[in-house]
Amino acid sequence: MATPRFETIKAHIETQINQGDLRPGDRVPSENQLCEQFDVSRMTARRALQALTDDGLLIRTPGLGSFVAEQRPVASMMEVRNIADEVQQRGHRYRAEILKMENCPADEQQAWLLNVKPGTELFHSLIVHYEDDIPLQWEDRLVNPSMAPEYLHQDFSQRTPNAYLSQVAPLTEASHKIEAVLVDAQIASALDIDLMSPCLQISRRTWSAKGVVSLATLIHPGDRYCLGGHVKQ
């Protein structure tokens, strides 16, 4: 299968950044310029620029264009923590309920985010994490099999996917999206909340030195979890 055109543009710009041909603050070619250079539609050019922005390599300013970001993030300001450690550090008992461990084919969006071809078999897990028998987190995770080939054979009632993946594919980078959401009936039932209870959703993508490792959607009841931290530079 041929490489999608937007991936070709993305790789070209990323190479220029990594080689220093484009430096922090430099303006990258516009959508129109990329259309001309690569003979693609404006939608394809826009998708390439958006992918680079999502990866933290570009900053897009409406009316001005896209510019190389000051630095590529190694991790976001929010630390990637193991929920079992969080619970145990509070002096409480941790346990997990495994709802699903399966193979599933990557759709176009998942393939793009994990940098695999559409239709590639991914590993999929659904797990509910508990603190003292109170459901604290719904975890829906997709894993790139090439990064963790034994993922589906693990007993995640004994250690979390986070702990396992940190061992077999050590984290070098992560991106997060945090938002308030309402959940569907399945998730509400698993978390023992009603359908109108606000929840905190964290969408996380993680990388190792060899590429994208996993996509995870982590959902917490809003009255049972908060985010915080201290950053010093």
N, C-alpha and C positions, 0 to 999 in steps of 0.2 A: 504494500500500500504506500502510495506516495506521501511524503511529508506535507501536512497542510501548509498552504502558502503563508499564513500568518506566523507559523512556527519558524519558517525560513527568515522572515523579516525580524522576528524576535531574536533569533540566534545571531543574526548579522549585527544588530545593535548591541546585544549583550557582549559579543566578541570585541566590538569597538570600545566598549566601556572597560572590559577586563584588560585589554591591551593598552589602555591609556589614551587611545585616539580621541575618545570622548571623556572629558573630565567633569567632576562635580560642578554643576552650574551651567555647563554647556547646553545649548538648545539642540535637540535632536530634530531630524527632518520632520516636516509636517505631514499630515495625512495625505495631502495632495502631492507632496514631493515623493512620498513612499509609493503612492499609486503609480506615478510616472516611472520611478526607478525600477519597480518590481512588476509592473504591468498587472496590478491587482485592483479590485474594487475598493472604494473608500471604506466600506464596512470591514474588509479584511485588514486594511491598514490600521483602522481604529482598534480592532481586536488585538493586534500585535502590541500597540502602544498601551492598551489597557492591561494586557498580561504583564508587561514590564512594570507598569505602575503597581499592580497587585503584588508583584515580587519585591517591591521596594526599591527598584532600580531607577525609576523615573518619578518626577513630580509633575502633574498636569495642571496647568494654570489656565482657566477659561479666558479666551481672548488673546493669550500670549503664546501658548504652545506647551510642549513637553520638555522638561529639563532633567539632566542627570542629577539624581539625589546626592546629597553630601556623602553618604556612606551606605553601604548595603548592610541591613540589620543582621546581626548574628542571632539576636533574639529580640522579642519585643520588650517593652518596659515591664510586662507582666511575666513573672517567672513561670516556667513550665514545671509544675509540681506533681508529685505522685499523690493521689487522693488518699491512698492507704496510709501514707506517712503523715498526711495532715490529720487524719482521724486519730491515729495512734499518738501523735504528739500532743493532742488534747486530752490524752488519757482515756480515750474511749475505744470501744471494740469495733473493728472493721470486718465486714464480710461482703461478698459479692454474689449476685444471682445471675447466672449465664442464661440469657434468653435465646441467643442464636449464634451459631458458628457455621459459616457456609461460604461457598464460592458464589460469585455473581459477576456477570459481564459488565464491563465499564460502559456507561453511556458516554455521549460526546463531552459533556461537562466534566464528568469524573475523569475521563481520559485526559482531558486538557490539564486539569489540576494536578493529576498524578504523573503527567508526562509519559503516558503510555498510549497505545493505539486503541481506538474505540473497539469494544468487543473483547478486550483483554480480560481474562479471568482475574478478578480481584478477591481478596479475602475480606469477609464482612463479619463483624461481631456486634452484638447488642448485649449490653451488660448494665445492670442496675447496681450501684454501689451504696452500701448502707453504713450508717453510724449508729451503733447501739440499736440495731433493728429498725431504724427510721431511714427510709430511702432518701438519699442525699443527692445522687447524681444519676442521670440517664446518659449512657455513653453509646453512641452509634459511630462505629469506626470502620473505615475502608483502608486496607493496607496493600501496598504494592508488593506482590509475592516475590519479586526479585530481590527485595531488600530484607525480607524475613520469611524465607521459604517454609519454615516449620511453625508458622504462626497458629494455624488451625489445630495443631497438635498440643498446644499448651493448655495447662489447667489454670484458667484465670480466676478460679476461686482461691488459689494459693498466692498468686501474685498478679498485679495489674498489667494490662497491655502496655501502659506507660513504662513500667519497670522493665518488662521484657524487651520492648523495642529499644529502650535506652542502652541495654546490654548488647543486643545483636546489631544495632544500627545507631551508634551514638549520635545524639542530636548536635547539629552544627547551626541550625537556624530554625526559627518558627515564626509564623504569622498568626495573628488572632483577629477575630471580629467578635465584638461583644454587643448584645442587644437584648432588650426586654421583649418577651414573646408570650403568647398564649399557646397551649399545646393541644394536641388531639386527644381523643378518648383513650387510646392505647397508652400513651405516655402519662396522662393524668392518672390512670388506674395504677400503673407501675410505681408512680411517685406518691400515690395515696393523697391526691389533691383534687379539687374540683376544677371543672373546665375553665372557670373564670379566674383562677389563681394566677397571678403574674409569675413568670419564671425568668431566670437569667440564662441566656444561651450563649455559649462560647463556641465559635467555629474556628478550628485550629488546623493548620497545615504544617507539617514538620519535615525537615530535610536532614539527611546525613551527608557525609562527604561525597557519596556516590549519587545522590539525587533525592527526589521526594519520597518520603517513607509512608506517610499516612495522612488521611483526612479524618478528623474527628468532630462530631457535634456533641457537645456536653451541655446538658440541661439540668439546672438546679431549681428547686422551688425557691421563690424569691424571699420567703421568710425564714429559710434555713441556711442561706449561704450568702457571703459577701466577698468582694474582692478588695484587696488592699496591698500596700507594699511601701517600701522606702527605697528611693533611688538616690545615689550620691555619685557625682562625677568629679 
